[in-house]
Amino acid sequence: MKQKKLQIDEDLGLVEISLGSYGAGPLATELSLSEALAYHLASGGSRTRARIALQCASEAGLRENTKLAIATACELLHQASLLHDDVMDKDEKRRDGESVWSLYGSSSAICLGDELIASAFAELGNIDSEDMANLSKMICCLHLAVSRSAAGQSLDCQLSDSLETNLETYERATSHKSGPLLALPIELVMMVKNEKQQHFSCMKGVASAFGIAYQLIDDYEDREVDKGAQLNGYWVIRDFVSSDEEAISILNQRYQWYCRVIERGLACLPSYTQGAVKFFLNALNNKKQMVGV
């Protein structure tokens, strides 16, 4: 177990080098973008999607080049989504520092996000030659994840401007916004392993459940900051119940429901995905304890 963790940490260091290298390649002659990328990456982050990809790919016995390409591609997409989300949400802070758009301008943040999305597709070209037969499927999978995530973000922004949103619509928007990029690292590994369609359907359900459950707790934490400004699950619930206590009770019921969905996923997914799915459950439990809801 310790040896596997050391290997994942070592691989994560290689992913970090790959992420930074994009500023020394096509972006090198455009200082506003290369500097913005270096600043953004230096702000930190858990690199969760890369870690999930590396753990899952290692357990599945994937080749080194393929493993690193999947991890880097997924992390590039996530970083792009952060850049774009901050612009759309007008968030001036990111990890206790200024967001990229706030410091370098919204145009630079949007263009940098676009560059990272394109780079994610290019990164898949670095998979091992033995796995190239799966490349077209992996590219389509990457595209679908971007497409669904973009649709979810668009719906989220539309709902933020709406005075009336029900819980079903909120959860659907949250699922599309968060689920696709969470499922992607595991789905790409499963594609290399040529898994059955039922496993992909199960994985989509697990990732969507995690995204909704996590967002519900996160929204409760941010309820006062978001009130009247951004779409927030707590206020969506509070609008159709008579008290704060009832809203918290419903929020917890929905949270528990989605946790059970994730737990059921453990029984229908390949064994090499189990560590990643348990990571989802642990992350939810830690978040809930930290927020205290």
Disulfide bonds with the S-S distance in Angstrom:
Cys202-Cys268 1.89
